[in-house]
Amino acid sequence: SFADLQKPQVELDGKACAAVGQSSLMATYDDLFSQLDVTSAQLLVTDNDFRDKDFRKQLSETVKSLLALKVIPIFNENDAVSTRKAPYE
């Protein structure tokens, strides 16, 4: 439960916690943007993704499509699978 995460009895895996938190984070964005009658979409990326030319091209096309639909893209690092050991390393 969320209460258990507040006072963990064991050492928590940060990447697992990031995975658990993703849905809550996007729910917050959805709630806030919906008050403005705006739709948002989540794009999970890692720093390694941007090294791939095909990925960058596909990401660009996806962003263009979202914007054409008047959807706000929310970029978030996919911490659950990122190879970095700490944020902003």
C-alpha positions in Angstrom: 0.0 0.0 0.0 1.0 3.6 -0.3 1.2 3.9 3.5 3.7 1.0 3.5 5.9 2.8 1.0 5.9 5.8 3.3 7.5 3.8 6.2 9.1 0.7 4.6 10.1 -2.2 6.7 12.7 -3.3 4.2 15.0 -1.5 1.8 13.0 -0.6 -1.4 14.2 -1.0 -4.9 14.0 2.5 -6.4 13.2 1.2 -9.9 10.3 -0.9 -8.6 9.0 2.1 -6.8 9.3 4.2 -9.9 7.2 1.6 -11.8 4.5 1.7 -9.1 4.5 5.5 -9.1 4.0 5.9 -12.9 0.3 5.4 -12.9 -0.2 7.8 -10.0 1.9 10.4 -11.7 -0.1 10.2 -14.9 -3.4 10.2 -13.0 -2.3 13.5 -11.5 -1.4 14.9 -14.9 -4.8 13.7 -16.3 -6.7 15.3 -13.4 -4.9 18.6 -13.7 -5.1 18.8 -17.5 -8.7 17.6 -17.6 -9.6 20.7 -15.5 -8.5 22.7 -18.6 -10.3 20.3 -21.0 -6.9 19.1 -22.3 -5.8 15.6 -22.9 -2.3 14.4 -22.1 -0.3 11.4 -23.1 2.8 9.9 -21.5 6.0 9.1 -23.4 8.4 7.0 -21.4 12.0 7.3 -22.6 15.5 6.6 -21.4 18.7 8.4 -22.3 19.8 5.4 -24.3 16.7 5.7 -26.5 17.9 8.9 -28.0 21.1 7.3 -29.3 19.0 5.4 -31.8 18.2 7.3 -35.0 15.1 5.3 -35.8 13.8 5.8 -32.3 14.2 9.6 -32.5 12.4 9.6 -35.9 9.5 7.6 -34.5 9.3 9.7 -31.3 9.2 12.9 -33.5 6.4 11.4 -35.6 4.5 10.4 -32.5 4.9 13.9 -30.9 3.7 15.5 -34.2 0.6 13.2 -34.2 -0.2 14.0 -30.6 0.1 17.7 -31.1 -2.1 17.5 -34.3 -4.7 15.9 -32.0 -4.2 18.7 -29.5 -2.8 16.2 -26.9 -0.1 17.4 -24.6 2.9 14.9 -24.6 4.3 14.3 -21.1 7.9 13.1 -21.4 9.1 11.1 -18.4 12.2 9.1 -18.0 11.4 5.4 -17.7 13.2 5.0 -14.4 12.0 1.5 -14.0 14.2 0.3 -16.9 16.8 3.0 -17.1 20.4 1.8 -16.9 21.4 4.9 -14.8 22.0 4.1 -11.2 20.7 7.5 -9.9 18.6 10.3 -11.4 20.6 12.8 -13.4 23.8 10.8 -13.3 
